Amino acid sequence: MRICLLHYAVPPVVGGVESVIGHHARLMADDGHEVVLLAGRGAQTDPRIPFISLPQVDSRHPEVLAIKAGLDRGVVPYAFEGLAQSLAADLAGHLGDVDVLVAHNVCSLNKNLPLTAALKTLAGRAGSPRLVLWHHDLAWTTPRYRAELHEGYPWDLLRTDWPDAFQVTISEARRQELAALLGVPPARIRVVPNGVDASQFLKLEHRSLDLVNSLDLLAASPLLLLPVRITPRKNIELALRGLAALRQTFPQARLVVTGPLGPHNPANTAYYDRLIALRSELGLEQAAVFLAEQVQEYLPDEVIADFYRLADALLLPSREEGFGIPILEAGLAGLPIFCADIPSLRELGEGFASYFLPDADPAELAGLIAGRLGSDFGFGLRRRVKLAYTWQRIYAESIRPLLIY
């Protein structure tokens, strides 16, 4: 499918809408679509995504600003209709092979009303692409714009339903505003929220990102981190049983064991085999991840640090530790800590960690974790973001279906 994203400006111009457009374009290109950006200002920032410059699409173009000055006073300048017709012709020339045109804010703000009028001319015309109007801001419901708006054409274009266009807003609050403004049922309007790129925000290393994507770890909530080598004294079987119990409360809970097999004891191989069998017995094949299954090479400290940033809590059920560096690392990362009540770990984390016996009942361990995380506002919001507001999830659940509607 060939898709055109239209706005006054696109990246590398800095702005909230421009940033959203950049994410949308990359996600669509990743999904195999042909994507083009059309704007008055911007540049090609991705080799897959061409940029088409139409200077008079820019809200800051001198001709557009001159016309807007008259419109703001309630006067439709003589040049208005000429620019609207010229823009309509230019857009039609670039959109002949486009399947979907997504216009961001162009039909809800009065920044370039000749462009709005040009789109209205094209809407519903035979051979025109399917039009999606993506509304971030609404001039008619925002007090700071009211002095610039007047009765009649062209200002009414911003508050009139376009039956040939698909309407999208970024929040439920905006949907209610737009529905009232257009006089249409809210169900006519789709809500597609903005999101965050978790891997970019967390600055994950390329190796980390490969693991996160291949294992779908961003969908985990909570993600428990067990950064230890695989050896019996680490008591990993309790972590597995605790995870199975925790998933009764948090079905998306997952566990990552980062270390390889302990290098000095041949019995570690038999222990690892028992853990894999227990994982299967508990039905945790997709929920409990041993990175030793994924990589043969040594994982550098930078990758392990990424897992601390990605995780929701540290789980350390060791029966024996001489020190307990993961507690220090979790402290720097700001992670809640759940660890065995043994002397070295008590010494490091007392007052700042949640403790359990190495032979604790798995259900009690799960209750400890669920109780603390369930009352943690930081975890609650983080969980909500990971489950509903990452760009990958928003694209899969809301944007992709919109494109093929």
N, C-alpha and C positions, 0 to 999 in steps of 0.2 A: 504494500500500500504506500502511496506517496502522500506525505503530510507536510503542510506548510504551517509554521507558527508565525503569527503576525503580532507585532507590538511596535510602539514608538521607537524602542531601542532594545537591543539584545546584548549579551555578553560580548566583549569584556566590559561594557558599561556596567557600573555597579549600581544595583538597586534590588529591592525585594522581588519585584515581578520579573526582572531580568534574570535573577538567580533561579527562580522557579522555572522559567522557560529553558534555561540551560540544562537543568536536571531533566525536564520532560524530554527535551530533544535527545539527550544521551540515552535515556531509557528506551525511547522509541527506536533509536538506531540499534541499540543492543538487541532489541526484539526483532530485528530484521527489516524494519521499515525504511523507506527512503524519506529522509527528513531534510527540509530546507527552512532556513530562517529568513524572514523578510522584514526589514525594519529601516528606519531612517538613519540610525546610528548603530554601530557594532562592527564585528569582524568575524571571520571564520576562525574558531578556536578548536575545532575538532575536524580532522581530515575527512571524516565521513559525512559531515554536515555542512553543505554550502551555505553561504550568506549572500543574499540579494539586497543591494542597497537601493532604496527609493528615497532620496533625501526629503521629499515633501511628506513622507509618512512620519517624520520626526516631529514631535510636539514642539521642539525648539527651533524649527526651520523659520527663517525670517518671514517668509510669506504666510506661514501658518500663524505666527505670533501676531502679525499685522491684522489678519482676519479675526483672530480671537479677541483682540483689543476692541474691535467694533462689536462683536458678539456679546462681550461682557457688558457692554452698555445697552444691550437690547436691540442693536442694529445689525441686520444681515448685510454685510458689505457686498458690493457688486461682484467682487472677485471670488466670492464664496462658491457660487455655482460652477464657475469655470474651473476652479481647482478640484471640486468634487468630481466633475466629469473627467478631468485629466487623470485623477487618481483611479477612477473606475476603469478607464481604458488601460492604464499601466498595470493595475492589478489583474485585469482579465488577460493581459498578455503574458503574465507570469504564472497564471493559475490554470492554464488550459489542460495540463496533464496531472493536476492535483486532485486527489480523491477527497481529502478532508482539509479544510482550512480552520485553524484554531486561532481566534482573535482574542488576545488578552487585554482586557480593560478598554478596548477601543470603543465598545458600545455601551459603556457605563460611565465613562468620564468625559468631560468636555474639553480635553486637552487638544484634540484635533477633530473638530466636528465635520470639516470637509471629508476626512477619511471615514468617519461614521456614515455620512451620507453616501459615499462611494460604495461602502459595503452594503448598504441598504439597496442600492441600485442593482448590485450583483446577486443579492440574496434571492433565491428561487428562480433565477434566470436559467433557462435550459442550458445545460452543459457546465454550469457552475459547480464547484465542489460543495460537498456537504459542509454546512457552516456550524461551528461550535463557538458560542460566545462565552468566554471564560471571565467571570466577574470577580475581581479582587476587591474593588472599591466601587461605591455607588455615589455619584455626584448629587443626585436628587435627595438622598437621605443623609448627607453629610453637611452640617451647618456651615462649614468654612467655604463651601462652594455655592451656597444659595444665592448670594448677591450676583453671581455670574450667570445665573439661569433665569430664563424668561419663558412666558407662555408661547406655545406654537412651535413651528418648524424653524430651525433644526433641533432646538433643545429637547423637544418631545420625543426625538428618536431614542433618547436615553431612558425613557420611561414608558415606552410602547412595546407591547409584545411583538416579537418577530416570529410569526408562525412557521417560517421556513428554517428557523435556526434552533439549535439545541442549546439550552441554557445550563450553565454550570456555575456554582459558587464554591467558595473555599471553606465555608462553615455553615452550621445550622442557623446561626444568627443572621448571616448574610442571606441565606435562603428565605427566611421569613421576611426580611426587609424587601428583597426583590419580588417575592410573590405579592406582597401588599402593593408595591410600586406598580407592577405590571397588571395587577388584577387577575392573577392566575392562581390555580391551586398549587401549593408548595410541591406536590408530587410531580409537577411538570418540570421541576428544577432539580438537577443532580448536584449533590454535595461531594466534592473531591478535595480533601484537605491538602494543605502543604505538608511537607515532610522534612526529614533530615537524612543525610547520608551518613549512617553510623560509622562505616569503615573509614570514611574521609575525616569525620569529626574526631574519631579516636586515633587517627594517624597510624593505622595498622601497616606493618611491614608487608611487602608483597607476599612473602612466604606465609605470613599469618593470614592474610586475606584469602589466599588459595585454600587454606584449611577451613577458614570460617565459611567460605562460600560452598565448598564441596560437602561440608558436614551440616550446612544450614544452621549454624550456631546462633545467628541473630534471632532465630525464632524461639530459642530457649528462654524460659523464664520460670523460675530462676535458673541461671547457669552456675553450677557449683564447681569450683576449681580445686583440684587435688594435685598440687605440683610436687610429686614425689616419684622416686624410682619404684619399680615394681618388685617389692620384696616383702616377705611375710610380716615383718615388724611394723609395716605401714598400715596393716589392718584394713586393707582396701575392701575386703568383703563386707565390713560394716557399712562402708560408704555405699556399696551397691544395694544392700538391703534397706538402708535408710532412704536411698533414692526411690526405690520401689514404693515404700510407704508414703513418701512425700508426694509422689505423683497422684495419690488419691485426692490431695488438696490442690496441687498445682500440676495439671496434666502435661504442661509443657516443660516441666523441670528436667534438666539434663546435667550430666556430670562429665567433666573432662579430666582425665589422668594424663599429665603431660610427660612423665618420665619414661625412659626405657627400662628394660629389665636390669636389676642390680647386677653389676659386672663380676662380682667376686664369688658367687655361690651358685653352683650348677642347679641347686634345688629351686632356684627362682623360676626356672622354666616350668617345672611342675606346678608351682604356685600360680603362675600366669595361666596355665591351662585350666586350673581349677576356677580361677576368676572368670574366664571366658565361658566355662560351663555354667557357673552360677548366673552370669549375665543372661544366658539363654534361658535358664530355668525361671528366672524372674521376669522374662519378657522385656528385657532392657536393651535389646540389640541395637536399636536406634537411639536410645536415650543415654547410654553410658559409652563414652568414647575413650579408647586408649590410643593416644597419638602414636604409640609404638606400632600400631597396625597401619598407620598412614605414612609414616616416614621412617627411613632407615638411618638417615644421617642425623648428626647432632643438631639440636635446635638451639640457636644462639640465645643469649640473654634477652636480646631485643624482642624476639618472638615470644618468649615466656612472659616478658613484661606486658606485651599486647594482651595476653590472656588474662592478666590481672585487670587491665582496663576494661576488658570485655565482660568479665565475670561479675556476678551479683554477690557472691560470698565465697569465702575460703572455708573448705572442709578439710580438717586434718585429724583423722581418727587414730593416729599412731599409738602403738603400745609402748614404744621406746624411742626417745630422741635425746641426743646429747645437747642440742641447742634448740633450733626451730626457726631457721631463717625465713620460711614462708610467712610467719607471723609479722616479722619486720616489714617484709615486702607488701603484705596486705595492709599494714598500717599506713605505708606511704601511698598506697592506692586508694585508701579510704574504704576498704571492704569490711563488711561484717565478718567476724571470725567465729567459727564453730570448731572447737578442738578438744581433743582428749584431755581429761584431767590427770595429767602426769606432771612430775615436778618441773621439768625444764619448760614446758609450755605454760604452766601456771605462773612461773617466774616472769616470763616475757609478757604474757597477756593479761595478768590479773587486773581486774577492774575494767578491762576493755574487750573481753572475749566472753563467749558463751561456752560453758564447759559441759562435758558429758563423760561418763565412764567408758573405757575402751570396750567393755562388755555390755554396753547399754542395749536395751531393747530397741530395735530399729524403729518401731512406731513412736517410742518416746523421743528418739533422735529427730524423727520427722516432725513431731509436734514442737520441739524446741526451735527448729529452723522455721517452720511455718508461723509460729507465734511471733518470733522476733521480726521476720520479714513482713509478715502481715500487718504489723503496726508501724512499719517504717515508711514514712511518706516518701522519702527519697527512692526506696525500692519500688513503691507503688507507682510513682510517676515514671520511673525508668522502665518498669514492666509495661506500662501503658504505651509508652513511646515505641518500645521494641515490637510490641504486638500489633500496633495500629498506625504508627506514624513514620516508619522508615520508607524511603522512596521506593524500594523494591516491592514492599507489600502494597503500598498505595497503587503502584503501577499495575501489579498483578490483579488486584481486586477491584480497582475503580477505573483506571485509565485505559487499560487494554480493552475491557468490555465496551467502553465508550467509543473507541475507535471503530469497532465492528458492529455498532448498534444498528 
